[in-house]
Amino acid sequence: MASGVAVDDTCGKEFTVLVRSTPRKYRAIIFKLTDDLSSVCVEKTLPAANITKCSAQEDWKKFVTELPQNDCRFAVYDFEYQTSEGVSKNRIIFILWSPESAKIKSKMLYSSSREALVQKLNGVQKEIQATDQDEIEFHNVYQQVVASATHK
């Protein structure tokens, strides 16, 4: 809690649902700072592919549209991908969305609050920070996820 921002208990509870529910209930959880900037809370959950009946890339595109263009957010995402051998895998990724157009105060608070939230989310396999649409494109995230999966 380097920023003095607390993490609401609901964040960890919803993350557990994302990771452990069978069949999957969520594809993603988006977190935000409360209006008074005192804590991180769940802003919204996005349904899993078994509910949406969409491909991994379609679900990713929908997720990206949920991120605000002018403010920061945290998110966890059950990232599904195919290996070069055609094997279907998934990784739980943590995303710090910090667009260039966000206010400096917001960027600073989100950046300094990241660690407190990650500590509550036991099971994150990859962390990504994105500052523009190119960095959050499926292909770019895919490359980072595959690179980290092969180096472990």
PyMOL commands that set and color helices and strands:
alter all, ss='L'
color gray80, all
select helices_A, chain A and resi 9-20+49-52+56-65+104-120+134-136+138-150
alter helices_A, ss='H'
color red, helices_A
select strands_A, chain A and resi 6-7+26-33+39-47+73-82+88-97+126-130
alter strands_A, ss='S'
color yellow, strands_A
deselect
rebuild
show_as cartoon
